[in-house]
Amino acid sequence: MEITSKTFKQNVRGALVDADLQQALAKMKVGFVGNRAAAVAKLPEFDTLRDEARAVKEHTLAHLDFYLERFEAQVTAQGGHVHWCRTAEEARQAVLKICRSVDAKVVTKGKSMIGEEIAINDFLEENGIEPVETDLGEYIIQLPRTAEPYHRPRHPRNQETGRGFFLRNAHDPRP
């Protein structure tokens, strides 16, 4: 994951003058708060469900070793393989080894935080492998090749911006 704390002030100045970003954030602020309140109002048990979800999360994190080993056992029983990696570099190398074992030139990948945290897309490209997102929203963001993923606050995309990128850059992969 790229560390941006050293350029934080510069990033803030850029974000403050980015008209598309400011428009997207303004719409999100109004829509998100109102839509969330409406959804909560329709679900009288919201507080109870939120508390139960928090308890499940806390329990899982407190017993993570157990759940990870159980997950590995179930994956292995189904014929899969789990790769245990201690660092981002180990994880990137494991993915690269799998790709090279089948002489992959293009790979599809689903959106995941871990993929962003280990910077797998850039790493694959640096090693001659083109990653293609399966998530349509992420694919649209990926098109210009210079944009960060949608969930990163400094690059939100509004619907019109995403539509424009998609129309200008998408190609029909059929022969």
Secondary structure, 3 states (H helix, E strand, C coil): CCCCHHHHHHHHHHHHCCHHHHHHHHHHHHHHHHHHHHHHHCCCCHHHHHHHHHHHHHHHHHCHHHHHHHHHHHHHHCCCCCCCCCCHHHHHHHHHHHHHHCCCCEEEECCCHHHHHCCHHHHHHHCCCEEEECCHHHHHHHCCCCCCCCCCCCCCCCHHHHHHHHHHHCCCCCC
